[in-house]
Amino acid sequence: MKKKEKWSFKKEVIRKSIHLFSIIFLVAYVLVSKEVNHKVGLLFLSFMLIILFELEYARVEVGAKIPFLRKLWEYRRDKEKHHMGAEIYFLLGSIICLAIFDLRIAAAAMLMVTFGDLAAALVGTKFGKTPLPYIKDKAWEGLLAELAVDLVIGFLVLREPVNGRMWWDTCWWLPAGDPMWLIIVVMAVSATVVETAVKKLDDNLLVPVVAGFNGEIILLLLRGYF
C-alpha cells in the first residue's frame, strides 16, 4: 500500500510562497511587450519555458543536485517529484492565455490561479472543518476563501478603459450594473470550480485556460461578436 504523504501547514505555506514567484512571468510579459511588442513578449516567455524544461530534465532525468534549486525542489509534492513541476504547467497556461485572450482576461486568469489556489490551500488546510461532499480532502472553507479572492482579483483587474485610461486613473468603484461584473463572476466561479474538482490533473494549466476562455467568450458576447 502506498504511504500517504505527510504535509504540514508550514510546508504548505512555504510551497505556496514559492509559487508566488510565478507572477514574474506576467510582469516579464507586460514589460517586454510594452517595450517591444506582443509577439516578442510571448517569445520571451517561451524562452523562459525552455529554461524550465532544461532544469526539469536535469532534475527528473539526470537526477542533478543543483545548489539552491535542490532546496526548493524539496517542497514538491510526491506526484511532482518524478514529473514536471507546477511552474511548467503554469507557464504553459500563461502563454496560452496571453496569446489568445484579452490582456485583462489573461492577467486575471493568471492571478486567480496564483492567489486563489493559495487562499484555498492555506485556509482549507488551517481552518477547513466542513468537508465538501464527494470531493476528498477539500473543505467549504477553502472553496469560499478561493472564490472570495478570485472575485477581488476580477474586481481589480477586469475594467473597461475610460478615454484610454485604466481604472486606477479614473475610478476605484465598479457600478453594480456594469457588464464587467458578469465576466468577473463567471471567471471567479470557473477558477474555483476547476481548482476544487481537479485532483489528478494539474490545476495550474486547467484553471487559467478554462477561466480565461469563459471570460473571453462573455467579453466577446458583450461586444456583440456573436
N, C-alpha and C positions, 0 to 999 in steps of 0.2 A: 504493500500500500504506500502511495506517495505521501511523504511527510508534508503537512501543511506549513506553509511559510509563515514565520513569525515576523510581525511587522508592527513596531512600536509607533506611538503617536509622534515621538521625537524624530524618528527616522522618516516618517511621512512628511513632517514639516520641512526637514532638510531636503528631501527628494523634490517636493513641490517648489521649494525656494529655488532650487537649481533650474527647474522648468521655467521660472520667470525670465531667465536669460533668453528665452525664445523670442521675447519682444524685440531683441536685437535684429531679428530677420525683418520685421515690419519697419523698424526705424531705418535699417540699411536700404531697403527698397525705396522708401519715401525720399531719402536723401539723394540716392543715385538717380532715381527717375526725375527728380526735380532739377538736378544739375545737368543731366544728360537727356534721357528720355525713358519712356515706359519699357521698351524692349531691352535696353541696356540694364535697367533695374532688374528685370527678370533673369537676364544672363548672369548678373552678379549673384543672385540667389542660387542659380543653377551651379555656379562655381563653388559657392558655399556648400551646396548639397554634395558635390563631388568630393570635397574635402571630408565631409562627414562619412561618406561611403568608404573612403580610404581608411579613416580611423576605425570604422566598424569592421572593415576587413582585417585590420591589424589586431583588433580585439578578439573577434569571433573565429576567424580562420587561422590566424598565426598564433594567437594567444599572447600577444605582446604585452609587456608590463610597462606602460608609458607613465613616467612620473607625473604627479598631479592628476592626470586623467584617470589613473588607476584608482585613486581615492574616490573620484566622482562615480566611477563605474560600480563601486561597492553599494551604491544606493539604487541600483536597478533591481526591479522585481525578478523573481525566478524565471518568469516567462520571457524576460528580455535578456537574460544572461548569455544565452546561446543564439539569440536572434537580433535583428536590428532594433536599436533603441527608439524610444518615443520621439526623439528630436528629428529623426529621419522622416517619420510619418507626418509630424507637424510641419516640417519644411515642405514636403510634397504637397500637403493640403494647402499650405500658404501660397505656393507657386500656382496651383490650380485656381485658387480664389482670386489672386491678384491678376492672373492672365485673363480671366473670363468675366469677373463681376465688377460692378461699380466699386471704386476705391473705398467708399464709405461702408458698403456691404462687406467687402473683403476684410477691412480693418476690424469691423465689429465682430465678424465671424472668428477671426484670429484671436481677438481679445477675449471673446466668450469662452473659447476652449482653454485659454490660459488661466483666466481668473475664475471662471465658472467652475471648472474642474477643481481648482484649488479650494474654493469655498465648499464644494460638495465633499471633497475628501477630508478636509480638516474638521468641518462641522459634523459630518457624518461619523467620523472616527471618534471625536471627542464627546459629542453630545447626542449621537444617534441612539434613541431609545425605542423608536417606533418603526419596526421593520416594514418594508414595502411588501405587499402580497406578491407571491410568485417570482420575486427577484431577490436572489440570495445576496447577503452582505450589503444591502442598500437600505437606507433609512429615510423616512419622510423629512427628517430634519436636514439631511444633506441635500435632498432634492429641492426643498424650498429655499435653502440658502443659495444654491446654484441659480435657481430661477430668479431670485431677487437680484443677485449680482449681474446676471445676464440682462435683466431689464434696465438696470442702471447703466451698463455699458451701452446698450442700444440708445438710451435716452441721451447719453453724452456724445455719441458718435454719429448717429443717424439723423442728420439735419439737412434741410434744403438750403443752399446758399442764397443769401439775400443781396441783390445787386453786386454779385461777385464776391461777397464777403461771407465767411463762415460764421457759425453761431457765436463763437467767442468774441466776435467783433460786433454782434448785433444784440442778441437777447439770450439769456440763460434759460428762459422758460419755453416750453413747447405747449401750445394751446391744446386743450382736451380734444378738440375736433380735428386736429391736424392729421392728415392721412399717413404721415410717417409713423404714427403710433401703431398702425396695423403691421407695418414692417417690423417694428421693434418687438411687438408681442409675438408675431409668427417666428421670428428668428430666435428669441429667447426660449420659447416653448420647444422649438425644434432642437436647439442645442441641449436643453435639459433632458428631453425625452431620449435622444440618441445616447447621450452620455450615461444615462441611467440604465437603459436597456442593454447596451453593449457590454459583453463580458469577455468574449474571446477575441473579437476583432479589436483593432486599435482605434480608440475614440479620437486620438489626435489627428487622424486623417478624416474620419467619418463626420465628426461634429462640424468643422468649418465648412466642408463641402456641402453637406446637407442643409445646414442653417443658411449658408450663403446662397445656395441655389433657391431655396424657398423665398428668401428675402429678395433676391433678384427678380424672380417671377412676379412677386407682388409689386415691386417697383415698376416693372415693365407694364403691368396691368394698369397701374395708376397713371402711367404716362400715355396710355392708350395704344400700346404697340400691338395688342391682340384684339 
